Amino acid sequence: QVQLVESGGGLLQAGGSLRLSCAASGRTFSNYAMGWFRQTPGKEREFVAAISWSGTNTFYADSVKGRFTISRDNAKNTMYLQMNSLKPEDTALYYCACRRYYRGSWYYTDDYDYWGQGTQVTVSS
């Protein structure tokens, strides 16, 4: 079992920046690829960003490319999502997720095994 805990969410104005963190415990962190997803009420959870086991490869949704940066610190068992130039449409509950093995995709919820409880990000206009 892997436990994931997100933090860093909050309320801010459009154009601002925020950094989310995802702390992992229970297994060797570097053995897991990681991802961020987000969800708003009435909508499906959508892919935001993902990072490979060593951090060499990163992947982004088109809607956040150029504004968000995913990273990880395997020594600290922590993944980050730096969010810049935030927009009201970025408002959502943000989840981190992880998986042990590659399944052919980075972009779907079924690609991941473990999930955190989420942290709320609210961007006002």
Summary of the structure (lengths in Angstrom):
residues: 125
radius of gyration: 13.4
end to end distance: 39.7
largest distance: 40.6
contacts: 365
relative contact order: 0.31
helix: 7%
strand: 49%
